């Protein structure tokens, strides 16, 4: 109790002495520190587990331990989530989008550490996913819970969630600009003068902490030994289209496989199915083990002779077709390994898989092109780098994130122009088939997505209860005109819902339609409501997404529409003017600058 009183006194002191906008900057700095520490811890634990398990494996031939390690990892992670957390922590970025859209940016406290535990075990033991989405969820949870601790309002909580996500990307990749751009493109937060500074402070703080403890070298060592020339731009455009198609394949197949895992129902069935798929794939194609960053590093430096180590393909490592077939199989099966990892109980993200696939796609593209003597020579290292940006841009629907992240990851700033070309062409390609990213499509299908189109964002935040009016007088179809006039006399509305004895909406009575007969007493017993009621222009079904409701209003040109449940029972009316009033209130509350 004494501690609580002391904390409340601190809050009062802070309100008097520190302005809100200055205090937000202090919290964003703390978020950057905490998230960077979490990112460094996660990477070190993953590398420690991987070193202990694979440090002494034979380089020649197959290693049967690859059949066992990933299974142990997803089993331990799955049991931890199922019996200790009892909560779903997969799809970290989707969870953040859901929290922003539907939970007023509130993320559960256990997410500040639970994803670290589950993902370190999953990836350390060979799960074919990345650590980035778990650390992004961790950072967002740190921001959300720090904001709640200091009693911040909703729009500040949203900003602090973005600070946590930005610092996570900056800390784990040493990429502060990419962290900022990621928040804008993927989390879809609007960038204003009040939000850019906290986001920058969090990103720069996290990157600085990473530099201090892990060195200033880029995550992937890349030295550009071959200058990019303008005549290769057509090939870059084709690579972008290829990366867009690879992104589409990855997105569609992952959704289908994860949907299949959900249909299996029980944890036991999911685990068995995932364990079989994952262990067999990693056994046959060892680069699928873990994040795959070793393979990326090798391809970026032109050292691909050893990528078939630990596998049955070891004897084919020196042949052209051996390399092409091996990498093409990885390109096709990575999505199965990643989906099986998450679907069967493991925890991880798709940052690393998209970087991995992009690097292989770019390398195979250039390697195959160079085999054909009639084409211009393409630098395999440069195109592997560009492929990373292309697939990331396509999978995440984030071309700027792809450009800046790859440039900062590798130090490949000299390739900035081709990186932009391949990212944009990949993004345009997948946009023709998929309007939403792999993170947002599930929420978009349910109408639960807050987008950075501000109108849709505000509509998403609107509560249906706040716009449904229930003070309309209902009438029955058997009621006489005389009884109807009495109802009109005591009610100030000009629309009257007609319902039967079960409460089913049959139609409406419009005051304008009966104005010519309502003042003629001789007709009061002659006409009944069923004679002069009309059908509503449309009915709004409760729990419909607000953007769909507004589309109905636009299509019907109506100002008032009845609201019913799924069975057709009358609930109330929704008016366009009421929606506009609520829209303005939400806009001021959540999106106005300070």
C-alpha positions, 0 to 999 in steps of 0.5 A: 500500500505504501508503495502504491501511495508513493507511486501515485505521489510520483505521478502527481509530481510528474504532472506538475513538473514534467510536461506531457510531451517531454515525459513521452520522450523520456518513456520512448528512451526507456522503451528503446533501452529495454527493447534493445536489451531484450533483442540482444538477449534473444539473439545471444540465447538463440546462438548459444543453443544453436552452438551447443546443438550443432557445433560438433556436427559432421560436415560430410553427409546427412546428420540424423540429429536434424530429425530430432532437434526441431521436434524438441524445440517446437514441443518445448515451446508448444508446451510452454505456451499451452500449459504455462501461458495459456494464450496465443503468442504467435503472429506477433505483428498481427497481434500488434495490429489487432491491439492497435485496432481493437484493444486500444493499444493494450498488450498483455504484460506477459508479452514483454517476456513470453515471446523471448522464451518461446522463440529462443527455444523454437529457433535455437533448436532449429525451427525454420522461423525468425526472431524478429516478429517475437522481439517486435511484439516484445518491444510493443508490449514494453511500450504499451505496458510502460504507457499504462503504468504511467497512465497514458491516454490511448493515442499516447499508448499507440505511439509507445507501441510504435516506439517499441516496434521501431526500437525492436527492428533497430535493436535486432538489425542495427537499423534505426531508419528501417525501424522508423519506416517499419512503423509507418508502413507495416503498423500503419501509424500516421507520422506527425510532428508529435510522433516522429521524435519519440520514434526516432529516440527509441530507434536510435537508442536501441541501435546505439545499445546494439552497437555498444554491445555487439559492435558496429559491423553490419549484421551481414558482411557485404562488400560490393566488388562489382559496380552496378551499371545502368544497363542492368536495370531491365534485369532488376525490374524482372527480378522485382517481378520474380520476387513479387511472385515468390512473395505471393507464393509464400503468402498464399501457401502459408495461409493455406497451410496454417489454415490446415493446422487450425482445422486439426484442432488438438495440440497433439495432432498439430504437433505430430503433423508439424514435427513430421514436416519440419524434421524431414525438410530440415534433414533433407535441406539443412539450410532450412534449420533456424533463421538461415542467416549463415546461408545468407552470409555465404551467398552475399559473399559469393561462397556457396560451395559449402551450403550443401554441407550436412546433406545428401546433396554434399557430393553435388556441391561443385556442379551447376545443376546441383546448386540450382536444384538444391536452392530451388528446392529450398525456395519452394519448401521454406514456406512449408517449414516455416508454416509447420514450425508456427502451426505445430506450436513453435513461435517465430516470425517471417522476417528471417524467412523473407530475407532468406527466400529473397537472398536465394531468389536473387542468387538463383535469378542471377546464377541461372541468367549467367549460365545463359551465354546470350545474357549480360553478366549479373553479379550474383552477390548484388542480385542476392542483396536486391532479392532480399529487399524484393521479397521483404517488400512483397511479403510485408507490403512495405517497399521502403522498409525493404530498401532501408532495412537491406541497406542498413543490414549490409551497408549496401548503400551503393545499390540504393537505386536498384534496391528501390527499383526491385522493391517497388516492382515486387510490391506492385506485382503482389499488390495486383493479387493481394491487397493486404500484407501477410500480417494484416490480411487476417484482420482485414478479412474480419473487418478488424484492421486499422489502416493508415488511411485515416478515414478507415482508421477512425471508422474502425475505432468507432463503437457500434453502441455509440452510433445506434439509436434506440429511442424510436417508437416501434409499431405493429403491422395491425395498428390502425392509422388512428393509433399511429397518429397517437404514436406520432404525437408523443414521438419526435421522430419521422421514421417508425420501425414496424415489427411483428410479435417476435420482434422481426423488422418488417418495414418502416413507416415514413412520416412524409408518406402518410402526411396527406392522410394523418389529419383525416379522422374519417380514415383512422379506422380504415387504414392499417400500418400494413397498408402504408408501411414500406421496406427499408432501403437497406438493413444494417446487420449488427457487428458489420464493419463500419466501412461496410456500413458507410458503403451501404449508406453511400449506396442507398443515399439514406440518412437513417437505416434500421439495425437488426441482428443476424435473425432479423430482430429489430435493434435500433436505428443508425443515422449518418449524422450520428456517425459523423458526430462520433467520427469527429469525436474519435478523430479528435481523441485519437489522431489530433496533434498536441 
